[in-house]
């Protein structure tokens, strides 16, 4: 007499920790993390960012210390963002082209401290340098003009590459800037400098704490909807990614992260390039607020969200929780 048994294969594979590890489909390691850091003026300076609990702005010397920490943790790359002093900001963002600005000094300090043991990714956009907080140049009507902005972004990228940047990451969303930067890097003797394009950057409500950290939040006049993407659009994201790849991007980024995991997955399925996501400041702040309120265990929330990025298809994640996550993964 035959007997039928329930198919309990999946339950059996979950019984013990060793079995759960053996059947794990997605793996997260410190090498999947990029650590964003904010640079500020002075020496020996740590300035906590009130809207980003646990995140600080660091002076150049302490940025080098963070770089050594990242190397020890196995984090392969840092992303740098400057908090430019108010007296160095202007309508045209000239400080972005200063070879001795905060960004360039931080790059050189990391090189001196760590050599080539860690990668340095640098933001290319004008919002940390402009008096109006926009990512580009603004005309008399308050409109961010594309082509004139691209010309400045090219010079900004060359300035950072000359200081020792490994990856140029244009976050401005101007049309044609990837091609212009790629051509300038090739002609300027920086053929091995990569471009990670902010290809699908949405006009999101999740950027507020970041703007506080770089000092542009209180300066911003208007919004960025004329050049950043509408959160309602997905096909447009694929079109933007295709353009940036065709123009020479080595990798692409989706920003923000968790609200746009569907975009990450579609980009990964459509294009044969590395896809990164930026777990932005508002996402970080929500996790911290939930943990502070007792609504969830901080470490578990961090690791689950980072695993979600990898499961969706990310090659890596920019996250302010990078150091914490690396420590947990190394434990």
C-alpha positions in Angstrom: 0.0 0.0 0.0 1.5 3.3 -1.1 1.7 6.2 1.3 2.0 9.9 0.5 4.2 12.2 2.4 4.0 16.0 2.6 6.7 17.8 0.7 8.6 19.3 3.6 12.0 19.8 1.9 12.1 23.5 2.4 11.2 23.2 6.1 13.9 20.6 6.5 16.6 22.8 5.0 15.8 25.5 7.7 16.2 23.2 10.7 19.8 24.0 11.6 22.1 27.0 11.2 24.6 25.1 9.1 21.9 24.0 6.7 20.4 27.5 6.4 24.0 28.8 5.6 24.5 26.0 3.0 21.2 26.9 1.2 21.7 30.7 1.3 21.0 32.2 -2.1 22.4 35.7 -1.5 25.7 36.6 0.3 26.6 40.0 1.7 30.3 40.8 2.5 32.2 44.0 3.5 33.4 44.1 -0.1 29.8 45.0 -1.2 29.8 48.2 0.8 30.8 51.8 0.0 31.1 54.2 2.9 29.9 57.8 2.3 31.9 60.3 4.4 31.4 64.0 4.9 34.5 66.3 4.9 34.6 69.6 6.8 37.2 72.3 7.5 39.7 72.4 10.4 42.0 69.8 12.0 40.9 67.2 14.5 37.3 68.1 13.9 34.3 65.8 14.3 30.9 67.5 13.8 27.9 65.3 14.4 25.0 65.8 11.9 21.9 66.3 14.0 19.5 64.8 11.4 21.8 61.8 10.9 22.3 60.2 14.3 25.7 58.5 14.5 27.1 60.3 11.4 29.6 63.1 11.6 31.5 65.5 9.3 35.2 64.9 9.6 38.2 67.1 9.0 40.7 66.0 6.4 43.1 64.4 8.9 40.3 62.4 10.5 38.9 61.4 7.0 42.3 59.6 6.6 41.8 57.9 9.9 38.4 56.7 8.7 40.0 55.4 5.5 42.4 53.3 7.6 39.5 52.0 9.5 37.7 51.0 6.3 40.7 49.1 5.0 40.9 47.2 8.3 37.2 46.3 8.0 37.5 45.2 4.4 35.4 48.0 2.9 36.8 48.6 -0.6 35.7 52.2 -1.3 34.9 55.5 0.3 32.5 58.1 -1.2 33.4 61.7 -0.3 31.1 64.7 0.1 32.4 68.2 1.2 30.7 70.6 3.6 32.1 73.7 1.8 32.3 76.8 4.1 29.7 79.5 3.3 32.4 82.0 2.3 33.6 79.6 -0.4 30.2 79.2 -2.0 29.1 81.2 -5.0 26.4 81.4 -7.6 28.7 79.6 -10.1 30.4 77.2 -7.7 34.0 78.1 -8.5 35.3 76.3 -5.4 34.6 73.0 -7.1 37.5 73.8 -9.4 40.0 74.7 -6.7 42.7 72.1 -6.6 43.1 72.7 -2.8 39.4 72.4 -1.9 38.2 70.1 0.8 37.5 67.2 -1.6 40.9 67.3 -3.2 42.7 67.6 0.1 40.7 64.6 1.4 41.6 62.5 -1.6 45.3 63.3 -1.2 45.2 62.5 2.6 43.6 59.1 1.9 46.2 58.4 -0.7 49.0 59.3 1.7 47.5 57.2 4.5 46.4 54.1 2.5 48.0 54.2 -0.9 46.0 52.1 -3.3 44.5 49.9 -0.6 41.2 51.6 -0.9 39.2 53.2 -3.7 38.1 56.9 -3.6 34.7 57.8 -5.2 34.1 61.5 -5.6 30.8 63.3 -6.1 30.6 65.5 -9.2 27.8 68.1 -8.8 27.8 71.7 -7.8 25.3 71.7 -4.9 28.0 71.6 -2.2 29.6 74.7 -3.8 26.8 76.9 -4.9 25.1 79.6 -2.9 21.7 78.5 -4.2 22.0 74.8 -3.5 21.3 73.6 -7.0 23.4 71.0 -8.7 24.2 73.2 -11.6 24.3 76.8 -12.9 21.1 78.8 -12.8 19.9 81.3 -15.3 18.0 84.6 -14.6 14.7 82.7 -14.5 15.9 80.3 -11.9 16.3 77.4 -14.4 19.2 75.0 -14.1 20.9 75.2 -17.5 22.3 72.0 -18.9 25.2 72.6 -21.3 26.9 75.4 -19.3 26.7 73.2 -16.2 28.2 70.2 -18.1 31.3 72.3 -19.0 31.9 73.1 -15.3 31.3 69.5 -14.3 34.0 68.4 -16.7 36.5 70.7 -15.1 35.4 69.5 -11.6 35.9 65.9 -12.6 39.4 66.6 -14.0 40.3 68.5 -10.8 39.3 65.4 -8.7 41.0 63.0 -11.0 44.2 65.0 -10.8 44.0 64.8 -7.0 43.8 61.0 -7.2 40.2 60.0 -7.4 39.5 56.5 -8.6 35.8 56.8 -9.5 34.1 59.9 -10.7 30.4 59.8 -9.7 28.4 62.6 -11.5 25.2 63.0 -9.4 23.9 66.1 -11.2 21.6 64.4 -13.8 22.6 66.8 -16.6 22.2 65.4 -20.1 25.4 64.4 -21.8 27.7 64.8 -18.9 29.0 61.2 -18.8 30.2 61.4 -22.4 31.8 64.8 -21.8 33.6 63.6 -18.6 34.7 60.4 -20.2 36.2 62.2 -23.2 38.0 64.7 -20.9 39.4 61.9 -18.7 40.7 60.1 -21.7 42.3 63.2 -23.2 43.6 64.4 -19.8 45.7 61.3 -19.0 43.1 59.7 -16.7 42.0 56.8 -18.8 41.8 54.4 -15.8 39.5 56.6 -13.8 36.1 55.0 -13.7 32.7 56.7 -14.0 29.9 55.5 -11.7 26.9 57.4 -13.1 24.0 58.4 -10.9 21.9 57.2 -13.8 18.5 56.9 -12.1 18.4 59.6 -9.5 14.9 60.5 -8.4 13.6 63.9 -7.1 13.1 62.3 -3.7 11.9 63.4 -0.3 14.6 61.2 1.3 17.5 63.6 0.8 16.9 66.1 3.6 19.6 64.9 6.1 22.2 64.7 3.4 21.6 68.4 2.5 22.0 69.3 6.1 25.3 67.4 6.1 26.8 69.2 3.1 25.3 72.6 4.1 23.0 73.1 1.1 19.6 72.4 2.7 19.0 75.9 4.0 20.3 77.4 0.8 18.2 75.5 -1.7 15.9 77.7 -3.7 13.0 75.8 -5.3 13.4 72.1 -6.0 15.2 69.8 -8.4 12.3 68.4 -10.4 13.4 69.8 -13.7 16.5 67.6 -13.8 16.0 64.7 -11.3 13.5 62.0 -12.1 9.8 61.8 -11.3 9.2 59.0 -8.7 6.3 57.8 -10.8 8.5 56.8 -13.7 10.3 53.5 -14.3 10.7 53.3 -18.1 12.4 56.7 -18.0 15.0 55.2 -15.6 15.8 52.5 -18.1 16.2 55.1 -20.8 18.5 57.2 -18.6 20.6 54.2 -17.7 20.9 53.2 -21.4 22.1 56.7 -22.3 24.8 56.8 -19.5 26.1 53.3 -20.5 26.3 54.4 -24.2 28.2 57.5 -23.1 30.9 55.5 -21.3 29.7 54.8 -17.7 31.5 51.8 -16.1 28.7 51.3 -13.6 25.4 52.9 -12.8 23.5 53.8 -9.6 19.9 53.9 -8.5 19.1 56.5 -5.9 17.4 56.3 -3.4 17.5 52.6 -2.6 14.7 50.8 -0.8 11.8 52.7 -2.4 13.3 51.9 -5.9 14.3 48.2 -5.6 12.0 47.5 -8.6 14.2 49.8 -10.6 17.4 48.1 -9.4 16.0 44.7 -10.5 14.9 46.0 -13.9 18.3 47.7 -14.6 20.1 44.5 -13.5 18.0 42.4 -15.8 18.3 44.7 -18.8 21.9 45.8 -18.8 25.2 44.0 -18.5 26.9 46.5 -16.1 27.4 46.7 -12.4 24.4 48.3 -10.6 24.8 50.1 -7.3 22.2 51.6 -5.0 22.5 54.5 -2.6 20.8 53.9 0.7 20.3 57.6 1.2 20.2 59.7 4.3 16.5 59.6 4.8 16.5 55.8 4.7 19.4 55.7 7.2 17.5 58.2 9.5 14.4 56.1 9.4 16.3 53.0 10.6 17.9 54.9 13.4 14.5 56.4 14.4 12.9 53.0 14.4 15.7 51.6 16.6 15.6 54.5 19.0 11.8 54.1 19.3 12.1 50.4 20.1 10.3 49.6 16.9 13.0 47.3 15.7 16.5 46.0 16.5 19.0 48.2 14.8 21.5 45.6 13.7 18.8 43.3 12.3 17.2 46.2 10.5 20.5 47.2 8.9 21.5 43.8 7.8 18.0 42.9 6.4 17.8 46.1 4.3 21.4 45.6 3.0 20.5 42.0 2.0 17.5 43.3 0.2 19.8 45.4 -2.1 21.9 42.4 -2.9 18.9 40.2 -3.5 17.5 42.8 -5.9 20.7 42.6 -8.0 23.0 45.2 -6.6 26.8 44.8 -7.1 27.2 47.0 -4.1 25.6 49.6 -1.8 26.5 53.1 -0.6 25.4 53.2 3.0 26.1 55.2 6.1 25.8 51.9 8.0 28.9 50.5 6.1 31.2 50.4 9.1 28.6 48.9 11.4 27.6 46.3 8.8 31.3 45.4 8.1 31.9 44.8 11.8 28.9 42.5 12.0 29.9 40.6 8.9 33.5 40.2 10.2 32.4 39.0 13.7 
